[in-house]
Amino acid sequence: DYFGSTVNAAARIVDLSSGEDVVISGAVRADPEVAELIAGQGLVLEPVEAALRGFDGERFELWRVRGHG
């Protein structure tokens, strides 16, 4: 079983996706394999401004990943 603030944050981040994109954290974006995939596929990154329910006052670096077309 998984639990705790990391799982709660992940659940809130999933809710930010429109279904035409994927929203990822700054930590995921910084992963070398993810960065290589994004660059290799020509995907577009856009910063996301959002408050996550249950994390009052905390700021998360979030990115929307979408296709280039």
CHARMM internal coordinates of N, CA and C (Angstrom, degrees):
IC EDIT
DIST 1 N 1 CA 1.4494
DIST 1 CA 1 C 1.5249
ANGL 1 N 1 CA 1 C 109.77
DIST 1 C 2 N 1.2943
ANGL 1 CA 1 C 2 N 115.19
DIHE 1 N 1 CA 1 C 2 N 142.23
DIST 2 N 2 CA 1.4581
ANGL 1 C 2 N 2 CA 121.47
DIHE 1 CA 1 C 2 N 2 CA 175.90
DIST 2 CA 2 C 1.5206
ANGL 2 N 2 CA 2 C 108.21
DIHE 1 C 2 N 2 CA 2 C -112.22
DIST 2 C 3 N 1.3235
ANGL 2 CA 2 C 3 N 116.05
DIHE 2 N 2 CA 2 C 3 N 143.33
DIST 3 N 3 CA 1.4550
ANGL 2 C 3 N 3 CA 120.31
DIHE 2 CA 2 C 3 N 3 CA 179.61
DIST 3 CA 3 C 1.5104
ANGL 3 N 3 CA 3 C 108.94
DIHE 2 C 3 N 3 CA 3 C -160.27
DIST 3 C 4 N 1.3011
ANGL 3 CA 3 C 4 N 116.21
DIHE 3 N 3 CA 3 C 4 N 172.14
DIST 4 N 4 CA 1.4544
ANGL 3 C 4 N 4 CA 120.94
DIHE 3 CA 3 C 4 N 4 CA 177.24
DIST 4 CA 4 C 1.5162
ANGL 4 N 4 CA 4 C 112.71
DIHE 3 C 4 N 4 CA 4 C 108.04
DIST 4 C 5 N 1.3217
ANGL 4 CA 4 C 5 N 114.84
DIHE 4 N 4 CA 4 C 5 N -176.74
DIST 5 N 5 CA 1.4618
ANGL 4 C 5 N 5 CA 120.56
DIHE 4 CA 4 C 5 N 5 CA -173.24
DIST 5 CA 5 C 1.5210
ANGL 5 N 5 CA 5 C 113.01
DIHE 4 C 5 N 5 CA 5 C -65.93
DIST 5 C 6 N 1.3266
ANGL 5 CA 5 C 6 N 118.51
DIHE 5 N 5 CA 5 C 6 N -32.05
DIST 6 N 6 CA 1.4616
ANGL 5 C 6 N 6 CA 120.47
DIHE 5 CA 5 C 6 N 6 CA 179.31
DIST 6 CA 6 C 1.5265
ANGL 6 N 6 CA 6 C 110.59
DIHE 5 C 6 N 6 CA 6 C -64.32
DIST 6 C 7 N 1.3155
ANGL 6 CA 6 C 7 N 116.99
DIHE 6 N 6 CA 6 C 7 N -43.86
DIST 7 N 7 CA 1.4671
ANGL 6 C 7 N 7 CA 121.15
DIHE 6 CA 6 C 7 N 7 CA 179.05
DIST 7 CA 7 C 1.5203
ANGL 7 N 7 CA 7 C 110.30
DIHE 6 C 7 N 7 CA 7 C -67.27
DIST 7 C 8 N 1.3324
ANGL 7 CA 7 C 8 N 117.71
DIHE 7 N 7 CA 7 C 8 N -40.09
DIST 8 N 8 CA 1.4643
ANGL 7 C 8 N 8 CA 121.08
DIHE 7 CA 7 C 8 N 8 CA 177.95
DIST 8 CA 8 C 1.5280
ANGL 8 N 8 CA 8 C 110.76
DIHE 7 C 8 N 8 CA 8 C -62.70
DIST 8 C 9 N 1.3269
ANGL 8 CA 8 C 9 N 117.37
DIHE 8 N 8 CA 8 C 9 N -42.72
DIST 9 N 9 CA 1.4664
ANGL 8 C 9 N 9 CA 120.82
DIHE 8 CA 8 C 9 N 9 CA 178.40
DIST 9 CA 9 C 1.5256
ANGL 9 N 9 CA 9 C 110.08
DIHE 8 C 9 N 9 CA 9 C -63.62
DIST 9 C 10 N 1.3179
ANGL 9 CA 9 C 10 N 117.86
DIHE 9 N 9 CA 9 C 10 N -43.58
DIST 10 N 10 CA 1.4707
ANGL 9 C 10 N 10 CA 121.28
DIHE 9 CA 9 C 10 N 10 CA 179.57
DIST 10 CA 10 C 1.5274
ANGL 10 N 10 CA 10 C 110.86
DIHE 9 C 10 N 10 CA 10 C -60.02
DIST 10 C 11 N 1.3104
ANGL 10 CA 10 C 11 N 117.37
DIHE 10 N 10 CA 10 C 11 N -41.07
DIST 11 N 11 CA 1.4650
ANGL 10 C 11 N 11 CA 120.84
DIHE 10 CA 10 C 11 N 11 CA 178.90
DIST 11 CA 11 C 1.5222
ANGL 11 N 11 CA 11 C 110.79
DIHE 10 C 11 N 11 CA 11 C -63.86
DIST 11 C 12 N 1.3167
ANGL 11 CA 11 C 12 N 117.70
DIHE 11 N 11 CA 11 C 12 N -38.54
DIST 12 N 12 CA 1.4721
ANGL 11 C 12 N 12 CA 121.08
DIHE 11 CA 11 C 12 N 12 CA 179.08
DIST 12 CA 12 C 1.5309
ANGL 12 N 12 CA 12 C 110.87
DIHE 11 C 12 N 12 CA 12 C -70.45
DIST 12 C 13 N 1.3303
ANGL 12 CA 12 C 13 N 116.66
DIHE 12 N 12 CA 12 C 13 N -37.49
DIST 13 N 13 CA 1.4674
ANGL 12 C 13 N 13 CA 120.87
DIHE 12 CA 12 C 13 N 13 CA -179.96
DIST 13 CA 13 C 1.5298
ANGL 13 N 13 CA 13 C 110.06
DIHE 12 C 13 N 13 CA 13 C -65.20
DIST 13 C 14 N 1.3110
ANGL 13 CA 13 C 14 N 117.59
DIHE 13 N 13 CA 13 C 14 N -40.75
DIST 14 N 14 CA 1.4659
ANGL 13 C 14 N 14 CA 121.57
DIHE 13 CA 13 C 14 N 14 CA 178.07
DIST 14 CA 14 C 1.5292
ANGL 14 N 14 CA 14 C 109.94
DIHE 13 C 14 N 14 CA 14 C -57.03
DIST 14 C 15 N 1.3184
ANGL 14 CA 14 C 15 N 117.17
DIHE 14 N 14 CA 14 C 15 N -39.35
DIST 15 N 15 CA 1.4644
ANGL 14 C 15 N 15 CA 121.69
DIHE 14 CA 14 C 15 N 15 CA -178.50
DIST 15 CA 15 C 1.5302
ANGL 15 N 15 CA 15 C 112.79
DIHE 14 C 15 N 15 CA 15 C -64.94
DIST 15 C 16 N 1.3378
ANGL 15 CA 15 C 16 N 118.17
DIHE 15 N 15 CA 15 C 16 N -16.66
DIST 16 N 16 CA 1.4645
ANGL 15 C 16 N 16 CA 121.45
DIHE 15 CA 15 C 16 N 16 CA -178.76
DIST 16 CA 16 C 1.5272
ANGL 16 N 16 CA 16 C 112.62
DIHE 15 C 16 N 16 CA 16 C -81.77
DIST 16 C 17 N 1.3143
ANGL 16 CA 16 C 17 N 117.52
DIHE 16 N 16 CA 16 C 17 N -12.86
DIST 17 N 17 CA 1.4613
ANGL 16 C 17 N 17 CA 121.03
DIHE 16 CA 16 C 17 N 17 CA -179.26
DIST 17 CA 17 C 1.5203
ANGL 17 N 17 CA 17 C 110.50
DIHE 16 C 17 N 17 CA 17 C -74.36
DIST 17 C 18 N 1.3304
ANGL 17 CA 17 C 18 N 115.80
DIHE 17 N 17 CA 17 C 18 N 141.90
DIST 18 N 18 CA 1.4627
ANGL 17 C 18 N 18 CA 120.96
DIHE 17 CA 17 C 18 N 18 CA 177.82
DIST 18 CA 18 C 1.5271
ANGL 18 N 18 CA 18 C 111.76
DIHE 17 C 18 N 18 CA 18 C -86.79
DIST 18 C 19 N 1.3176
ANGL 18 CA 18 C 19 N 117.30
DIHE 18 N 18 CA 18 C 19 N -9.76
DIST 19 N 19 CA 1.4488
ANGL 18 C 19 N 19 CA 121.48
DIHE 18 CA 18 C 19 N 19 CA -174.78
DIST 19 CA 19 C 1.5245
ANGL 19 N 19 CA 19 C 111.90
DIHE 18 C 19 N 19 CA 19 C 97.83
DIST 19 C 20 N 1.3222
ANGL 19 CA 19 C 20 N 116.06
DIHE 19 N 19 CA 19 C 20 N -15.29
DIST 20 N 20 CA 1.4616
ANGL 19 C 20 N 20 CA 122.50
DIHE 19 CA 19 C 20 N 20 CA 177.11
DIST 20 CA 20 C 1.5231
ANGL 20 N 20 CA 20 C 110.48
DIHE 19 C 20 N 20 CA 20 C -103.60
DIST 20 C 21 N 1.3228
ANGL 20 CA 20 C 21 N 116.17
DIHE 20 N 20 CA 20 C 21 N 5.15
DIST 21 N 21 CA 1.4534
ANGL 20 C 21 N 21 CA 122.22
DIHE 20 CA 20 C 21 N 21 CA -173.19
DIST 21 CA 21 C 1.5215
ANGL 21 N 21 CA 21 C 110.03
DIHE 20 C 21 N 21 CA 21 C -151.21
DIST 21 C 22 N 1.3157
ANGL 21 CA 21 C 22 N 114.88
DIHE 21 N 21 CA 21 C 22 N -178.54
DIST 22 N 22 CA 1.4616
ANGL 21 C 22 N 22 CA 121.91
DIHE 21 CA 21 C 22 N 22 CA 172.64
DIST 22 CA 22 C 1.5211
ANGL 22 N 22 CA 22 C 106.04
DIHE 21 C 22 N 22 CA 22 C -133.38
DIST 22 C 23 N 1.3141
ANGL 22 CA 22 C 23 N 117.66
DIHE 22 N 22 CA 22 C 23 N 136.45
DIST 23 N 23 CA 1.4630
ANGL 22 C 23 N 23 CA 121.87
DIHE 22 CA 22 C 23 N 23 CA 176.26
DIST 23 CA 23 C 1.5231
ANGL 23 N 23 CA 23 C 107.02
DIHE 22 C 23 N 23 CA 23 C -105.72
DIST 23 C 24 N 1.3324
ANGL 23 CA 23 C 24 N 115.17
DIHE 23 N 23 CA 23 C 24 N 128.08
DIST 24 N 24 CA 1.4632
ANGL 23 C 24 N 24 CA 121.13
DIHE 23 CA 23 C 24 N 24 CA -177.62
DIST 24 CA 24 C 1.5183
ANGL 24 N 24 CA 24 C 109.70
DIHE 23 C 24 N 24 CA 24 C -125.72
DIST 24 C 25 N 1.3051
ANGL 24 CA 24 C 25 N 115.39
DIHE 24 N 24 CA 24 C 25 N 160.07
DIST 25 N 25 CA 1.4635
ANGL 24 C 25 N 25 CA 121.11
DIHE 24 CA 24 C 25 N 25 CA 177.15
DIST 25 CA 25 C 1.5283
ANGL 25 N 25 CA 25 C 109.87
DIHE 24 C 25 N 25 CA 25 C -84.16
DIST 25 C 26 N 1.3105
ANGL 25 CA 25 C 26 N 115.74
DIHE 25 N 25 CA 25 C 26 N 164.42
DIST 26 N 26 CA 1.4554
ANGL 25 C 26 N 26 CA 121.00
DIHE 25 CA 25 C 26 N 26 CA 175.62
DIST 26 CA 26 C 1.5182
ANGL 26 N 26 CA 26 C 111.83
DIHE 25 C 26 N 26 CA 26 C -60.33
DIST 26 C 27 N 1.3271
ANGL 26 CA 26 C 27 N 116.78
DIHE 26 N 26 CA 26 C 27 N -34.48
DIST 27 N 27 CA 1.4685
ANGL 26 C 27 N 27 CA 120.23
DIHE 26 CA 26 C 27 N 27 CA 178.88
DIST 27 CA 27 C 1.5237
ANGL 27 N 27 CA 27 C 111.03
DIHE 26 C 27 N 27 CA 27 C -65.56
DIST 27 C 28 N 1.3263
ANGL 27 CA 27 C 28 N 117.25
DIHE 27 N 27 CA 27 C 28 N -40.57
DIST 28 N 28 CA 1.4666
ANGL 27 C 28 N 28 CA 120.18
DIHE 27 CA 27 C 28 N 28 CA 177.77
DIST 28 CA 28 C 1.5272
ANGL 28 N 28 CA 28 C 109.61
DIHE 27 C 28 N 28 CA 28 C -67.11
DIST 28 C 29 N 1.3271
ANGL 28 CA 28 C 29 N 117.05
DIHE 28 N 28 CA 28 C 29 N -43.48
DIST 29 N 29 CA 1.4669
ANGL 28 C 29 N 29 CA 120.93
DIHE 28 CA 28 C 29 N 29 CA 179.54
DIST 29 CA 29 C 1.5332
ANGL 29 N 29 CA 29 C 111.03
DIHE 28 C 29 N 29 CA 29 C -59.37
DIST 29 C 30 N 1.3243
ANGL 29 CA 29 C 30 N 117.56
DIHE 29 N 29 CA 29 C 30 N -35.59
DIST 30 N 30 CA 1.4607
ANGL 29 C 30 N 30 CA 122.28
DIHE 29 CA 29 C 30 N 30 CA -177.28
DIST 30 CA 30 C 1.5255
ANGL 30 N 30 CA 30 C 113.24
DIHE 29 C 30 N 30 CA 30 C -74.65
DIST 30 C 31 N 1.3233
ANGL 30 CA 30 C 31 N 117.54
DIHE 30 N 30 CA 30 C 31 N -14.30
DIST 31 N 31 CA 1.4597
ANGL 30 C 31 N 31 CA 120.35
DIHE 30 CA 30 C 31 N 31 CA 179.07
DIST 31 CA 31 C 1.5259
ANGL 31 N 31 CA 31 C 108.92
DIHE 30 C 31 N 31 CA 31 C -63.72
DIST 31 C 32 N 1.3325
ANGL 31 CA 31 C 32 N 118.22
DIHE 31 N 31 CA 31 C 32 N 128.42
DIST 32 N 32 CA 1.4685
ANGL 31 C 32 N 32 CA 120.90
DIHE 31 CA 31 C 32 N 32 CA -176.94
DIST 32 CA 32 C 1.5265
ANGL 32 N 32 CA 32 C 114.27
DIHE 31 C 32 N 32 CA 32 C -57.05
DIST 32 C 33 N 1.3115
ANGL 32 CA 32 C 33 N 118.00
DIHE 32 N 32 CA 32 C 33 N -38.09
DIST 33 N 33 CA 1.4636
ANGL 32 C 33 N 33 CA 120.12
DIHE 32 CA 32 C 33 N 33 CA 179.56
DIST 33 CA 33 C 1.5311
ANGL 33 N 33 CA 33 C 111.59
DIHE 32 C 33 N 33 CA 33 C -68.32
DIST 33 C 34 N 1.3211
ANGL 33 CA 33 C 34 N 116.64
DIHE 33 N 33 CA 33 C 34 N -38.11
DIST 34 N 34 CA 1.4622
ANGL 33 C 34 N 34 CA 120.68
DIHE 33 CA 33 C 34 N 34 CA 177.89
DIST 34 CA 34 C 1.5282
ANGL 34 N 34 CA 34 C 109.47
DIHE 33 C 34 N 34 CA 34 C -67.77
DIST 34 C 35 N 1.3281
ANGL 34 CA 34 C 35 N 117.30
DIHE 34 N 34 CA 34 C 35 N -44.66
DIST 35 N 35 CA 1.4597
ANGL 34 C 35 N 35 CA 121.09
DIHE 34 CA 34 C 35 N 35 CA 178.81
DIST 35 CA 35 C 1.5306
ANGL 35 N 35 CA 35 C 110.82
DIHE 34 C 35 N 35 CA 35 C -58.80
DIST 35 C 36 N 1.3284
ANGL 35 CA 35 C 36 N 116.47
DIHE 35 N 35 CA 35 C 36 N -41.34
DIST 36 N 36 CA 1.4610
ANGL 35 C 36 N 36 CA 120.74
DIHE 35 CA 35 C 36 N 36 CA 178.94
DIST 36 CA 36 C 1.5317
ANGL 36 N 36 CA 36 C 110.80
DIHE 35 C 36 N 36 CA 36 C -65.27
DIST 36 C 37 N 1.3152
ANGL 36 CA 36 C 37 N 117.39
DIHE 36 N 36 CA 36 C 37 N -41.87
DIST 37 N 37 CA 1.4579
ANGL 36 C 37 N 37 CA 121.30
DIHE 36 CA 36 C 37 N 37 CA 178.54
DIST 37 CA 37 C 1.5220
ANGL 37 N 37 CA 37 C 111.15
DIHE 36 C 37 N 37 CA 37 C -62.89
DIST 37 C 38 N 1.3317
ANGL 37 CA 37 C 38 N 116.63
DIHE 37 N 37 CA 37 C 38 N -45.98
DIST 38 N 38 CA 1.4652
ANGL 37 C 38 N 38 CA 120.62
DIHE 37 CA 37 C 38 N 38 CA -179.70
DIST 38 CA 38 C 1.5208
ANGL 38 N 38 CA 38 C 110.51
DIHE 37 C 38 N 38 CA 38 C -61.03
DIST 38 C 39 N 1.3231
ANGL 38 CA 38 C 39 N 116.91
DIHE 38 N 38 CA 38 C 39 N -46.45
DIST 39 N 39 CA 1.4673
ANGL 38 C 39 N 39 CA 121.09
DIHE 38 CA 38 C 39 N 39 CA -179.77
DIST 39 CA 39 C 1.5286
ANGL 39 N 39 CA 39 C 110.81
DIHE 38 C 39 N 39 CA 39 C -66.42
DIST 39 C 40 N 1.3085
ANGL 39 CA 39 C 40 N 117.45
DIHE 39 N 39 CA 39 C 40 N -42.52
DIST 40 N 40 CA 1.4617
ANGL 39 C 40 N 40 CA 122.02
DIHE 39 CA 39 C 40 N 40 CA -177.01
DIST 40 CA 40 C 1.5158
ANGL 40 N 40 CA 40 C 113.53
DIHE 39 C 40 N 40 CA 40 C -67.52
DIST 40 C 41 N 1.3180
ANGL 40 CA 40 C 41 N 116.35
DIHE 40 N 40 CA 40 C 41 N -28.99
DIST 41 N 41 CA 1.4636
ANGL 40 C 41 N 41 CA 120.79
DIHE 40 CA 40 C 41 N 41 CA -179.47
DIST 41 CA 41 C 1.5226
ANGL 41 N 41 CA 41 C 112.41
DIHE 40 C 41 N 41 CA 41 C -94.32
DIST 41 C 42 N 1.3375
ANGL 41 CA 41 C 42 N 116.57
DIHE 41 N 41 CA 41 C 42 N -4.33
DIST 42 N 42 CA 1.4645
ANGL 41 C 42 N 42 CA 120.07
DIHE 41 CA 41 C 42 N 42 CA -179.27
DIST 42 CA 42 C 1.5167
ANGL 42 N 42 CA 42 C 113.13
DIHE 41 C 42 N 42 CA 42 C 66.18
DIST 42 C 43 N 1.3205
ANGL 42 CA 42 C 43 N 116.59
DIHE 42 N 42 CA 42 C 43 N 32.12
DIST 43 N 43 CA 1.4615
ANGL 42 C 43 N 43 CA 121.00
DIHE 42 CA 42 C 43 N 43 CA 179.87
DIST 43 CA 43 C 1.5230
ANGL 43 N 43 CA 43 C 110.88
DIHE 42 C 43 N 43 CA 43 C -76.20
DIST 43 C 44 N 1.3128
ANGL 43 CA 43 C 44 N 115.95
DIHE 43 N 43 CA 43 C 44 N 156.90
DIST 44 N 44 CA 1.4618
ANGL 43 C 44 N 44 CA 122.63
DIHE 43 CA 43 C 44 N 44 CA -178.37
DIST 44 CA 44 C 1.5250
ANGL 44 N 44 CA 44 C 108.83
DIHE 43 C 44 N 44 CA 44 C -103.76
DIST 44 C 45 N 1.3220
ANGL 44 CA 44 C 45 N 116.08
DIHE 44 N 44 CA 44 C 45 N 134.21
DIST 45 N 45 CA 1.4722
ANGL 44 C 45 N 45 CA 122.67
DIHE 44 CA 44 C 45 N 45 CA 175.98
DIST 45 CA 45 C 1.5209
ANGL 45 N 45 CA 45 C 108.94
DIHE 44 C 45 N 45 CA 45 C -108.35
DIST 45 C 46 N 1.3203
ANGL 45 CA 45 C 46 N 115.92
DIHE 45 N 45 CA 45 C 46 N 132.86
DIST 46 N 46 CA 1.4667
ANGL 45 C 46 N 46 CA 121.32
DIHE 45 CA 45 C 46 N 46 CA 175.10
DIST 46 CA 46 C 1.5291
ANGL 46 N 46 CA 46 C 107.84
DIHE 45 C 46 N 46 CA 46 C -130.31
DIST 46 C 47 N 1.3334
ANGL 46 CA 46 C 47 N 117.77
DIHE 46 N 46 CA 46 C 47 N 134.97
DIST 47 N 47 CA 1.4642
ANGL 46 C 47 N 47 CA 118.82
DIHE 46 CA 46 C 47 N 47 CA 176.95
DIST 47 CA 47 C 1.5300
ANGL 47 N 47 CA 47 C 110.08
DIHE 46 C 47 N 47 CA 47 C -66.69
DIST 47 C 48 N 1.3042
ANGL 47 CA 47 C 48 N 115.96
DIHE 47 N 47 CA 47 C 48 N 147.01
DIST 48 N 48 CA 1.4657
ANGL 47 C 48 N 48 CA 122.18
DIHE 47 CA 47 C 48 N 48 CA -179.65
DIST 48 CA 48 C 1.5197
ANGL 48 N 48 CA 48 C 108.54
DIHE 47 C 48 N 48 CA 48 C -115.18
DIST 48 C 49 N 1.3178
ANGL 48 CA 48 C 49 N 115.95
DIHE 48 N 48 CA 48 C 49 N 127.62
DIST 49 N 49 CA 1.4642
ANGL 48 C 49 N 49 CA 121.86
DIHE 48 CA 48 C 49 N 49 CA 173.29
DIST 49 CA 49 C 1.5221
ANGL 49 N 49 CA 49 C 107.45
DIHE 48 C 49 N 49 CA 49 C -101.90
DIST 49 C 50 N 1.3053
ANGL 49 CA 49 C 50 N 117.42
DIHE 49 N 49 CA 49 C 50 N 113.87
DIST 50 N 50 CA 1.4597
ANGL 49 C 50 N 50 CA 120.19
DIHE 49 CA 49 C 50 N 50 CA -179.52
DIST 50 CA 50 C 1.5176
ANGL 50 N 50 CA 50 C 109.84
DIHE 49 C 50 N 50 CA 50 C -158.58
DIST 50 C 51 N 1.3082
ANGL 50 CA 50 C 51 N 114.23
DIHE 50 N 50 CA 50 C 51 N 146.57
DIST 51 N 51 CA 1.4608
ANGL 50 C 51 N 51 CA 120.66
DIHE 50 CA 50 C 51 N 51 CA 171.88
DIST 51 CA 51 C 1.5229
ANGL 51 N 51 CA 51 C 107.01
DIHE 50 C 51 N 51 CA 51 C -96.18
DIST 51 C 52 N 1.3007
ANGL 51 CA 51 C 52 N 116.47
DIHE 51 N 51 CA 51 C 52 N 137.57
DIST 52 N 52 CA 1.4582
ANGL 51 C 52 N 52 CA 120.23
DIHE 51 CA 51 C 52 N 52 CA 178.76
DIST 52 CA 52 C 1.5242
ANGL 52 N 52 CA 52 C 109.29
DIHE 51 C 52 N 52 CA 52 C -98.88
DIST 52 C 53 N 1.3144
ANGL 52 CA 52 C 53 N 115.61
DIHE 52 N 52 CA 52 C 53 N 127.16
DIST 53 N 53 CA 1.4628
ANGL 52 C 53 N 53 CA 120.89
DIHE 52 CA 52 C 53 N 53 CA 179.60
DIST 53 CA 53 C 1.5223
ANGL 53 N 53 CA 53 C 109.80
DIHE 52 C 53 N 53 CA 53 C -57.60
DIST 53 C 54 N 1.3232
ANGL 53 CA 53 C 54 N 115.30
DIHE 53 N 53 CA 53 C 54 N 133.48
DIST 54 N 54 CA 1.4561
ANGL 53 C 54 N 54 CA 120.55
DIHE 53 CA 53 C 54 N 54 CA 179.60
DIST 54 CA 54 C 1.5204
ANGL 54 N 54 CA 54 C 114.20
DIHE 53 C 54 N 54 CA 54 C 89.64
DIST 54 C 55 N 1.3393
ANGL 54 CA 54 C 55 N 116.37
DIHE 54 N 54 CA 54 C 55 N -2.74
DIST 55 N 55 CA 1.4654
ANGL 54 C 55 N 55 CA 121.80
DIHE 54 CA 54 C 55 N 55 CA -179.67
DIST 55 CA 55 C 1.5254
ANGL 55 N 55 CA 55 C 109.38
DIHE 54 C 55 N 55 CA 55 C -125.12
DIST 55 C 56 N 1.3170
ANGL 55 CA 55 C 56 N 115.93
DIHE 55 N 55 CA 55 C 56 N 50.07
DIST 56 N 56 CA 1.4587
ANGL 55 C 56 N 56 CA 121.60
DIHE 55 CA 55 C 56 N 56 CA -177.01
DIST 56 CA 56 C 1.5202
ANGL 56 N 56 CA 56 C 111.73
DIHE 55 C 56 N 56 CA 56 C -54.11
DIST 56 C 57 N 1.3149
ANGL 56 CA 56 C 57 N 115.40
DIHE 56 N 56 CA 56 C 57 N 127.44
DIST 57 N 57 CA 1.4577
ANGL 56 C 57 N 57 CA 121.07
DIHE 56 CA 56 C 57 N 57 CA 176.70
DIST 57 CA 57 C 1.5160
ANGL 57 N 57 CA 57 C 114.86
DIHE 56 C 57 N 57 CA 57 C 82.48
DIST 57 C 58 N 1.3283
ANGL 57 CA 57 C 58 N 118.18
DIHE 57 N 57 CA 57 C 58 N -11.61
DIST 58 N 58 CA 1.4696
ANGL 57 C 58 N 58 CA 120.24
DIHE 57 CA 57 C 58 N 58 CA 178.67
DIST 58 CA 58 C 1.5118
ANGL 58 N 58 CA 58 C 109.80
DIHE 57 C 58 N 58 CA 58 C -86.98
DIST 58 C 59 N 1.3230
ANGL 58 CA 58 C 59 N 115.90
DIHE 58 N 58 CA 58 C 59 N 142.03
DIST 59 N 59 CA 1.4537
ANGL 58 C 59 N 59 CA 121.56
DIHE 58 CA 58 C 59 N 59 CA 177.92
DIST 59 CA 59 C 1.5260
ANGL 59 N 59 CA 59 C 108.91
DIHE 58 C 59 N 59 CA 59 C -110.94
DIST 59 C 60 N 1.3021
ANGL 59 CA 59 C 60 N 115.91
DIHE 59 N 59 CA 59 C 60 N 135.80
DIST 60 N 60 CA 1.4527
ANGL 59 C 60 N 60 CA 122.13
DIHE 59 CA 59 C 60 N 60 CA 178.69
DIST 60 CA 60 C 1.5205
ANGL 60 N 60 CA 60 C 108.40
DIHE 59 C 60 N 60 CA 60 C -119.86
DIST 60 C 61 N 1.3150
ANGL 60 CA 60 C 61 N 117.13
DIHE 60 N 60 CA 60 C 61 N 137.44
DIST 61 N 61 CA 1.4564
ANGL 60 C 61 N 61 CA 121.40
DIHE 60 CA 60 C 61 N 61 CA 173.51
DIST 61 CA 61 C 1.5319
ANGL 61 N 61 CA 61 C 106.43
DIHE 60 C 61 N 61 CA 61 C -82.74
DIST 61 C 62 N 1.3310
ANGL 61 CA 61 C 62 N 116.20
DIHE 61 N 61 CA 61 C 62 N 111.29
DIST 62 N 62 CA 1.4555
ANGL 61 C 62 N 62 CA 121.53
DIHE 61 CA 61 C 62 N 62 CA -177.49
DIST 62 CA 62 C 1.5193
ANGL 62 N 62 CA 62 C 110.55
DIHE 61 C 62 N 62 CA 62 C -123.83
DIST 62 C 63 N 1.3210
ANGL 62 CA 62 C 63 N 115.32
DIHE 62 N 62 CA 62 C 63 N 150.43
DIST 63 N 63 CA 1.4705
ANGL 62 C 63 N 63 CA 121.70
DIHE 62 CA 62 C 63 N 63 CA -177.44
DIST 63 CA 63 C 1.5132
ANGL 63 N 63 CA 63 C 110.15
DIHE 62 C 63 N 63 CA 63 C -135.45
DIST 63 C 64 N 1.3172
ANGL 63 CA 63 C 64 N 116.57
DIHE 63 N 63 CA 63 C 64 N 135.30
DIST 64 N 64 CA 1.4576
ANGL 63 C 64 N 64 CA 122.88
DIHE 63 CA 63 C 64 N 64 CA 172.90
DIST 64 CA 64 C 1.5285
ANGL 64 N 64 CA 64 C 107.34
DIHE 63 C 64 N 64 CA 64 C -92.31
DIST 64 C 65 N 1.3164
ANGL 64 CA 64 C 65 N 117.16
DIHE 64 N 64 CA 64 C 65 N 127.56
DIST 65 N 65 CA 1.4601
ANGL 64 C 65 N 65 CA 122.64
DIHE 64 CA 64 C 65 N 65 CA 179.60
DIST 65 CA 65 C 1.5227
ANGL 65 N 65 CA 65 C 106.80
DIHE 64 C 65 N 65 CA 65 C -111.82
DIST 65 C 66 N 1.3290
ANGL 65 CA 65 C 66 N 114.80
DIHE 65 N 65 CA 65 C 66 N 124.71
DIST 66 N 66 CA 1.4655
ANGL 65 C 66 N 66 CA 118.57
DIHE 65 CA 65 C 66 N 66 CA 179.95
DIST 66 CA 66 C 1.5252
ANGL 66 N 66 CA 66 C 109.71
DIHE 65 C 66 N 66 CA 66 C -140.96
DIST 66 C 67 N 1.2974
ANGL 66 CA 66 C 67 N 114.97
DIHE 66 N 66 CA 66 C 67 N 164.73
DIST 67 N 67 CA 1.4631
ANGL 66 C 67 N 67 CA 120.22
DIHE 66 CA 66 C 67 N 67 CA 178.02
DIST 67 CA 67 C 1.5095
ANGL 67 N 67 CA 67 C 110.94
DIHE 66 C 67 N 67 CA 67 C -66.03
DIST 67 C 68 N 1.2969
ANGL 67 CA 67 C 68 N 115.56
DIHE 67 N 67 CA 67 C 68 N 160.89
DIST 68 N 68 CA 1.4682
ANGL 67 C 68 N 68 CA 121.59
DIHE 67 CA 67 C 68 N 68 CA -176.11
DIST 68 CA 68 C 1.5183
ANGL 68 N 68 CA 68 C 112.25
DIHE 67 C 68 N 68 CA 68 C -79.72
DIST 68 C 69 N 1.3043
ANGL 68 CA 68 C 69 N 119.98
DIHE 68 N 68 CA 68 C 69 N -13.87
DIST 69 N 69 CA 1.4565
ANGL 68 C 69 N 69 CA 121.17
DIHE 68 CA 68 C 69 N 69 CA -174.91
DIST 69 CA 69 C 1.4515
ANGL 69 N 69 CA 69 C 112.09
DIHE 68 C 69 N 69 CA 69 C -114.45
END
COOR INIT
IC SEED 1 N 1 CA 1 C
IC BUILD
